[in-house]
Amino acid sequence: MEQTNNKFSLFEKYINKDELQKFLGFGNTKMCVFHKEYKIKRVKLGKKIFYLKEDVERLFNESKILQ
């Protein structure tokens, strides 16, 4: 694993499922579909799930912009 000067850099790369779910307005089932359909990487530590922010940002950047 690459070491950086910023000891919190790892934590800045992930977003908590609850935070993302609230932001998107999704329920638990939709979050599971979201992960599978859009190939968003996630990590499970105990009962907590974290999503890779880079994948979520990629999805937003690739999405159609509404006017």
C-alpha angles and dihedrals in degrees: 000000000000114000121219134188090244107078091196097053092104091055092050090060095064137058124207115249092234092054093047092044091053092046092051095039091231129148125225094270093049090050090056091049089045091056094048100038098047097033094237110174116232138182125210119208110180105310095337123096124202128190125211106252091210091063093047091049090048090054092051092047092050094047124100115265113229121216 
